[in-house]
Amino acid sequence: MVTMATTANKAYSVRAARCDHRASEDEIYQTLRRVTDSLARSWEKIERADKVVMKLNMMKKPDRIVYFRGRRRELVDPAVCRATLRLLREHMKPAARLVATDTNPYTPEHLMGDDFNYAHILREFGVDFVDSNAPPFASYAVPGGGLMFDKYTLSAVFEDADAVVSVAKMKNHAFMGITLCMKNLFGLPPITLPAGRVRTYYHHVIRLSYVLADLGMILQPCLNIVDALTGQWGREWGGEGRVTNALLAGDNVTTTDAVGSYLMGTDPASDWPSPPFRRDRNHLLIAAQRGFGTVDLDEIDFQTAGSEEVRAPLAEFDSVETDSTATVESWRRTTCEQGLFYRDHQRKLVDQYRGEFIFLQDGDVVWHGEDPANLGSRRQLSGDKKDRALWLKLVDPEETEGERFSVYDDCLKGLEKVAVPA
C-alpha cells in the first residue's frame, strides 16, 4: 500500500477501509467518516454548495429487494445511505438544499411516486426528492464535446447544482463488466418519450461504454461512495452475493471506480474482450483516455483509512458469459456497420422516416415507428439473424443529439486488432 508521503501531491484521492458487513449503523458511520475525512477536494466543494444533488443506487420495487448476509445484495444498504446522509448534513451549510434524484423503470408510467423503498430515509434527513423522469428537463452539453453524443437530456435539477454525489453498490454487470459509481449515473437520463430516450437507446452495444463516460463528464460527482459491505458477482440483477467487508470513497468518479475494480480483482486498464469486459469496452478506460480521471493506480492517492489494510481481491468477482466471444464480436462489428450505414445514407433515411425511430439490420429498416419502448428484446426482433446486430436510431434531420459516428469507425479498426476465437 502506498504511503501519504508518496501520494500527497496526486490529483485524485481514494480511500478504503475494512468494515464488517455485520457492523452496527454507528460503526458503519464511523468507518465511512474515516474513509471520507481526508477527501479535502470533495468536502471543499460540498461545504461551499447551496445545492447538492445525489444519486443513490437504491431504486427497486420493495417486493423485489434481495438480501444477502443481512445486507441488501443488489442495492446500497440503508445503513450506508444513512451514514452518507449524516455526513453530508454535517458538512453542508445549514441553509443548503440536499436533493436525491433517480428514475423508475419498474412501473408503466416510469414515475417514482411517494412510497419508493428509501423515501422514508430521505424524509428522516430532510432530503428533497426530484423524479428525473418527470419535467422540467434541460439539455446538457458534454464539456469539450461528447464521446458518443454531444448533448443529453436530463432533469433540470442539475442546472443549479453546485455538487453531485454518487453512491453505488459493488457489483459485476453482464454488459459493462463492473457497475460502480459511474454506471450508477445511467439511472438519470429520462426514459419516457418525447423528452428522453427509451433505456435501450443508450443501453446498446458500442454506445453504452461511451455514454457512461459522457454522463460522468457532465455531472462530475465530487464525492463517490461504494457500498462494499457485500457485493454481487455475475450480473447487476440476480447475481451471486459476496462478502466484501469494506467501504470505499473518492473525489473523482473514474478513479474511485478504478480502485473499486482493482479491489474486485480486475485490472482497471483492461478492455474488451478481457473478463469481466466480455460484452463491451471498459467505460473507465474510455473516460481516462479522454483525460477524465485515470485508471493508472500509480497516479491515484489510494490509501487505507484505518489500522487494517484493505487488500485486493475483496472476493471472487467476474461477469457472466451470456454469449460466446465470437457472437459478441459479430454484434459489435455489425452494430458499427449499421451506424456507419446510417451516416452514409442519412439523407435518404430522413426523407422516408423523418422524426421516427428505426431499427437497422444489414442495411435494412426492419422496424420504424414513434415509440420502440414495448417491442421486446433485440434477440426476438433479430429473427433468424441472431448474430447480426439491430441498431436503434432516432431519424432527426438536424441530428440534434450529435451522435459521434467516428466511434463506429474507431471500434471497427479496434476489432481488426483483436484475435477472437471461432
N, C-alpha and C positions, 0 to 999 in steps of 0.2 A: 504494500500500500504506500502511495506517495505521501510525502510529509508536507506540512504547511510551508516550510521554508522553500520548497521547490515549486509550490503552486500559487503562491500569494499574488503573482502578477498575471495570472492567466485570465483570459476574457470570460470564461464560463465556470460556474461553480455548481457542483452536485454533491449532495451529502446522502449517506445511507446509514441506517442504524438497525441493529438487531432489535426486534420486538416480537415477543412470543405471541402466537395467534390466540392464546388463551388469556392474554393480559386484560386487566380491567380497563374501563374507559379512561380513568385518570392516568394509568400507566401509558396508555396509547397517546394521550395528550402530552404527557411529559416527554415521551420519546420523539413525537413529531416536533415539539418545541426545540429539542436538542438538534434535530435534523435541520430545522429551518433557521435557527438563531443566527448563523454566520452568513446567511444569504443576503448580504447587505444590499445588493442591487435590486433584489426583489422587494425588500421591505421599504427601501427609499421611495420606490415608485408607488407602492400601496399607501404609505403614510402620507404622501402628498395628494393622493387621489380624492376627488369629490365623488367619484362613482367607480365602483369595482364590479365587474361582471364575471361570473364564474360558470363553468360548465362541469357538472358532475356526471360521471359515468354511472348513473343510478336509475335510468328510465327503464321500467318494465312493469307489466301488469302485476299487481300484488299477488295474484294466484299463480304467477309463473316464476316467482323468485326462488332460486335454488340455493341451498345452504350446504356447506362442507366444513366439517370440524367446528361447527358453531359460528361460522362466518359466511357472509354472502359469497358464493363461489364465483359468480359472473359479474358482480357489481361491487362498487365501492361500499364497504361496510358502514352502517350507521355510526359506529364508534369513530371511524376515521373522518366521516363527514362532520360530526360534532366537534372533533378536535380541530379540524380545519377552520370551521366557522368561529370557534372560540379564539383561535389565534388571529384570524382576520379582524375580529371585533376588537381585540386588544391592541392591534397595530393601527387601525383606521381612525381617522378623526371622528369625534362624536357625531358630527352632523353629516358625515359622508354616507352615501347610499350604497348598500350592498345588494346586488341583484343576481339571481340564478336564472339560467335560461336553458331550454332544450326543446326538442321536437318529440312527437309521439307517433311512431309508425304502426302502433298496435291497435288503433281504433279507425273505423271507416272515415271519420272526418279529420283524423290526424291532429286532434286537439288534446291538450293535457287535462283540462278540467280542474277541479279543485281537490280531488282525492287521490292524486298520484302518490306513490309509495313513500316519498320523502317530504311531502308537503308539510307534515307536522313538525319535522325538524327545522325547516326553513322558518316556520312561524315561531318556533321556540327561540330563534336567534334574531327575529325581526328582519328576515331577509325577504325582499320582494321577489316575485316570480314573473317573468315575461315569457310567453309562449313564442318560440322562434318560428312557429308555423302560422302565426297569426299576424296580420298587418298591425302597424305600418312596417314596410320594408325599405331598404336602401340598397343602392348599388355600390360595391366596394372594389376599387381597383387594386390589383396586386402591386405593391411597391416595386418599381423597376420593371414592371411588365410580368405577366403571368408565365408560368411554366406550361400549363395546359390551357387555361383561359385567362384573358386579360382582366375580366371582372366577374364578380359573383354577387348574386342577390342574397342578402342576409337580413336578419331583423334589424330594425333601426335602433335597437337598444345599444348597439356598439358605436353609434355615431358620436356620442359624447362620453364614451367610456375612457377613463384615464388609465385603467389597468385591467388586465384579463387574467383569470386563474383557471387552470385545467387540472382536474382531479380524476385520476383514472385507476383502473384495476390492472394488475399484471396478468396478461393472457396471451396465448397464441391466437392466430387468426388464419383461417383456411386460405384467404386470398392474399392478405398483406404480410403473412408470416408472424408478425407480432402486432399487438394493439396496446398502446400505452397512451401518453398524453397527447400526441399529435393525432393519432387515429380517433381519439375521443372527440376531436373537433368536428368530425364528419357528421355528428348528430345535429349540427347547427343550420346547414342550408335548408330552407323550407322545401317541403315535398308535395305541396299542393299547387296545381296549375291555377292561373297562369303566372303567378308571381315566381314560383320556384321551378324545380325540376323533379320529376319522379326520381326516387332514390337510385334506380338502376341507370339513370343517365350518367351519373358520376361514378357509381359502383360498377365499373366497366373495366374489362381487360385493357391494359395500357393506361387509360385515363386516371384511375383512382390514385396510383402512386404519385402522380404529379399534382392532382387536385389537393391531396393532403398537404403537400409542401406549400401550395398556394394559400390554403387556409391558414397554415402556420404563419406565413409571412404577413397576411392581412391582419390577423388577430394578435400575434406575437405575445403569447402568455408570458408574464414576467415571473409567475410562481407556478411550478408544475410539481404535483404531488402524485406519487404512485402508491396505492394500497397494495403492499406485498405481504400482508399478514398471511393470506393464502393466495394462490394463483390458479390458473387453469391451463392445462395442456390441450393441444389439438386444434381447437377452434374457439371462436368467441362465444358461441352459444352451444351448450350441450357437450362440452369437452370434459376432461377428467380433472378433478381437483388436485391441487398440490399444496403441501405445507411449505411456506417460504419464510415466515418469521422475520419480516423486515418492513421498513418504511423507507421511502426514497423521495428526495425533493431536489429541484434545481431551478436556476434562474433563466434557462433557455430551453425551449421545448425539444429541439433537436438533440441537444447534448444530454438532457435528462433522459430521454428515451434511448440514446446511445449507451449510456451507463446501464439503464434498465435492461436493454437487450444483452449486454455483456453479463449482467447478473443472471440472466436466463440461460447463459451458456452459448450465446450467439455472437459471432464476430459482427459488430455493428457496421463494418465496412464491406461486408459480403453482399452479394447481389444474386438475382435470379440467374440460374436455376438452383443455386446452393440452398439447402434447407436452412431455415424454415421458409425461405422465399421461393416456394415451389410453384407459385402461380403468377407472380408479378414482381416487378422491381422493388428494391428496398427504398421506401419513401424517405427514410432518414438520410441515406446516401445521396439521393436526388437533392434534398434540401441542402445538405452540406456542400455538394458540388456547385450549387448556386451561391454559396457563401453565407447561407443562413444556418449558423451553428457549425458544429463539426462532429464527425464520428471517430476522430482520432483521439483515443483516450489520453495520449501524452499531452494533448492540448487542453485538457479539462482538469480543473482543480477538483479532483474527486477524492473525498476523504470519508472515513467512517466517523460518525458522530457518537462518541461513547467509548467505553472501555473495551468492548468486544468487537473485533474486526468482522466486517461483512465480506464473505468470500464467495466467488462465483465457482460453479453454478449454485444458486439457491435451491434448485430442484431440477428434475429432468423436464425439459421443455422441447417441443417440436410441433410443427403444424402437421395436420393430417394430409395424406396424399390422396386427394379426391379424384385425380385423373393422372394418366401417365405423362411423363415429361414430353413425349412426342406429341400427344394430343394438345397439351398446353402450348407447345411451340407452334402448332398449326393454328390454334386460336389467336396467338399473339401475331403471327405473320399475317393471317387473313384479316384481322382487325386493322392492322396498319394499311393493308392493301385497300380496304374499303374506305378508310379515312382519306387516303390519297385519291381514290376514285372520286369521292365526293368533291374534293378540292379541284380536280381536273374537269369535272362535269357539273360544276355548281350552277352555271347559268341555265343549263337545260333542266336541271332538277328544280331550280327555283321557278321556272316557267310552269312546271307541272304540279309542284307540291308546295307552293308558297304558303308559309305560315303553319304547315303541318309537321308532324314528326314522321320520320321514315325509318324503317329497318332495311339496311342494305346487306345483301349476302351475294358474294360472287358477282358484283356489278349489277344486281337486280334489286329493285324495290319490292320486297316480299310482304311489306305491310306499310300502310300510311294512314294517318288519322290525327285527330286533335288531342287524344289522350291515350298514351300507351300504358297507363297505370295498371290495368287489370287484364293484361294479355297472357299472364303466366310466365313461366321461366323460359329463358332462351333455349334451354335444352329441348323443350317441347316445340318451340317455334322454329327451330332449325330443321325440323323434318328428318329426312334421311341423310342430311349432311351434318352429322353430329360433330365433325372435326372442323367445320367451316364456321367462322365467326359471324354473328349478327351484330351490326354496328348501328347504334341509335343516334339520330341527329335531328335537331330542330332546323327546318329549312327556313332560315332567316335571310332575306336578300341583303340585309345590312350587316350580317354577321356580327351582331351587337355584342355577343359574349366573347368574341375574339379568340376563337379556338386556334391553337398553335399547331398547324398541320405539320410543321417541321419535326415535331415529336415523333410522328409516324415514320418519317424518313430516317431519323436517328435510330429508332428502335429496329427498323429493318436492317440497317447496317450493323447494329449490335448483334442481331440474330445470326448474321453471317459468320461472326467470330466465335459463336458458342457451339460446342460439339454436343448434339442432343442424341441420346440413344434411340435406336429404332423401336 
